[in-house]
Amino acid sequence: MIRHDALDALPVRAALPALRRALDGPGTAVLVAPPGTGKTTLVPPALAGLLGEGPARRVVVAEPRRIAARAAARRMAWLLGEETGASIGYTVRGERVVGRHTRVEVVTTGVLLQRLQRDQELAGVDVVVLDECHERHLDADTAAAFLWDVRQTLRPELRLVAASATTDAEGWAGLLGGAPVVEAAGVPHPVEVVWAPPPGLRPGGPPARPVRPPHGTRVDPALLAHVASVVRRALAERDGDVLCFLPGVGEIARVAGQLGDPGGVDVLQVHGRAPAAVQDAVLAPGVRRRVVLATSVAESSLTVPGVRVVVDSGLAREPRVDHARGLSALTTVRASRAAGRQRAGRAGREAPGTVYRCWAEAEDARLPRLPSPEIKVADLTAFALQAACWGDPDASGLALLDAPPRGAMAAAREVLTAVGAVDAAGRATERGARLARLGLHPRLGRALLDTSGRGAEVVALLSEEAPREYGDDLAAALRAARRGGDAYAGRWRAEVRRLAPDGGRAAADDRTVGLVAALAFPERVARADGGSYLMASGTRAELREGSPLRGAPWIAVAVADRPLGAGHARVRLAAAVDEDVARSAAATLYAREQEVHWAGGDVVARRVERLGAIELAARPLPDADPALVREALVDGLRREGLGLLRWTPDAALLRRRLAFLRLHLGEPWPDVSDDALHARVDEWLEPELSRARRRGDLARIDAGQALGRLLPWASGEAARLAELAPERITVPSGSRIRIDYGDPERPVLAVKLQEMFGLHESPAVAGVPLLVHLLSPAGRPAAVTADLASFWRDGYRDVRAELRGRYPKHPWPEDPLAAEPTRHTKARFGR
């Protein structure tokens, strides 16, 4: 019997006429309905005609999580006075409760994607409702894009509804071809906000160690202790059940442990891995007061009855990918303001409530406005395979709110190519289509196919994060799952039955365990190297102290992360493998090649066998490819400098003269800086460089002769080198004095003072006055001038007074401009 009283109390009922008009007209709609209005539980049966209004239709509702899909189906069935499997059913991975007369089926977005790949027309389905669009899960965005494509090309009569409590309504409306936006007015109860930051952040609070920001999956224990204290405070200050939001299962367990037995209060833990019985208990009214510790699964779709208080840790988990190291994992981030509103709204669903926020009010404005769209931050391998199987390998034709990042798509394409899922053009192969239908990450699908299903146990273990207490040895974790009686083990067994051709009766041995890990993550096969392991990807990884894997020559790393400030990855889950398994699984990374490079100050030429970055074997290569040798020599010149060549004094002088001309005259005189010479190495160091084989050969190359090739011979300017930048210049005494071009801004002429008598102006080259160093008879600078006339007029008198007593044998005339220049003493001339 339909529970009309409960249905009539749902505020979204008032929006149904507008929603029906939108679907009967344009055929698409964006439904915006605040939490608690009934959009998830009233709209689907109403659109299916199960409430006595409208035509009978078959409706598919897509939810982002399994727990939400099951809960929504059960709630709708209860409202109709039925059991699930009658008019209302659900399908999640490994579980299907649907009957012949089911008109509303709730599925996860992952299940919907698999159906679309098998049957693009979704035959028999009249309406698809994409619930909780605001969460921006990758599967939901992909499903929306595919459904719009189906509607545009195959089934224009297919009706689409994008539903959310808080969303970018205009963005979704535009994506669905200008769909009408239907808003349901809620009657939210007021929620009081209590700011409850840790003591060190609380104005006027006692001094305390600042809470460290989260990194990776690590959350400061001080923050978790504070969250537990806020829960106790909420129990003391407010009535009703308490719903506490934490980022992950580990944090839930720690806070539960710190709460202990609060006395007369049940402490429940709800997350995607919680047993079904616990999930059901959370969604039913409690006999005693309750504290529900939950991840973000409780933000939307689920109504936890009795909740009047929310304690929000302010943290969430989002996927991140380190493409440089080939690592992907969840990471802890500050929850967005939108998530904060969703969480707070849980306290006001049934009555006025209170939210305790475990951060300072001043921080709130600095939080991100919305959560990061998963397509922007996640591993896109599965998405890229879905797009390729859909016929759009680069996803450029898909209706997406955010385009996938090019780098992430390129990395995904590399993985898909390596596992044989796509061809060189990115199109899905027959194998790729099989992988897409498995409902697994393509890496795990590859391992399942390549072991002919023998690795189903291991694949099932890797398809969902295993409990931390299972350890880091994958083979030992598998044995723990076989023995386990916990919820994880139950779900693992169900997944094994789904994946294994024999229903999971054949047990994988340790060799198969390692093979599956290596097949799924070939770039993470790793060999012991000193105190760590070098992965084929080039990243180093370390095992924890006491790991049973320590000492294994080879391992295959299935799960790893990189701690804050660490250069190496940290192994979370791995399996010992034999070298032949590593070679077989990572065969596409195997290479036998000539390796010629500059190392240790000379050319090193070897024939090397590698598995990615892992060197398997090497031997000297006497007949190395000359082109590779030349490249190594050029690299050596870049690293150690052009000083590796033979620079005679004349060669060094030529380079300085050319630098001077380039600075003051420009083209066609060549740039002879290090960077410029490296860039033009082909022009000036050939053919000597091509004949060289080692460092010693470089030392025999005459740099001056080679540098001469850069002179502007074609224009004829090269013939003016001696005129424009002479090596020596004749001074009044008749001496030919060498010019020092060490500073190209102002070359230096160092000459004895007496040899310059009678010269009125400073000598110049290429129009640039020389900086004259006037030397004493002992060869020491007596004066420095760029203006010789000024020196004779103003400076000479003081120099003469200082030096003539010290050097009486040398001429010191009162009028240097009228005196005869000389490089000799007075005695030489009989003076």
Secondary structure, 3 states (H helix, E strand, C coil): CCCHHHHHCCHHHHHHHHHHHHHHCCCEEEEECCCCCCCCCCHHHHHCCCCCCCCCCCEEEEECCHHHHHHHHHHHHHHCCCCCCCCEEEEECCEEECCCCCCEEEEEHHHHHHHHHHCCCCCCCCEEEECCHHHCCHHHHHHHHHHHHHHHHCCCCCEEEEEECCCCHHHHHHHCCCCCEEECCCCCCCEEEEECCCHHHCCCCCCCCCCCCCECCECCHHHHHHHHHHHHHHHHHCCCEEEEECCCHHHHHHHHHHHCCCCCEEEEEECCCCCHHHHHHHCCCCCCEEEEEECHHHCCCCCCCCEEEEEECCEEEEEEEECCCCEEEEEEEECCHHHHHHHHHHHHCCCCEEEEECCCHHHHCCCCCCCCCHHHHCCCHHHHHHHHHHCCCCCCCCCCCCCCCHHHHHHHHHHHHHCCCECCCCCECHHHHHHHHCCCCHHHHHHHHHCCCCCHHHHHHHCCCCCHHHCCEHHHHHHHHHHCCCHHHHHHHHHHHHHCCCCCCCCCCHHHHHHHHHHHCHHHEEEEECCEEEECCCCEEECCCCCCCCCCCEEEEEEEECCCCCCCEEEEEEEECCHHHHHHHCHHHEEEEEEEEEECCEEEEEEEEEECCEEEEEEECCCCCHHHHHHHHHHHHHHHCHHHCECCHHHHHHHHHHHHHHHHHCCCCCCCCHHHHHHCHHHHCCCHHHHCCCHHHHHCCEHHHHHHHHCCCCCCHHHHHHHHCCCEEECCCCCEEEEECCCCCCCEEEEEHHHHCCCCCCCEECCEECEEEEECCCCCEEEEECCHHHHHHHHHHHHHHHHCCCCCCCCCCCCCCCCCCCCCCCHHHCC
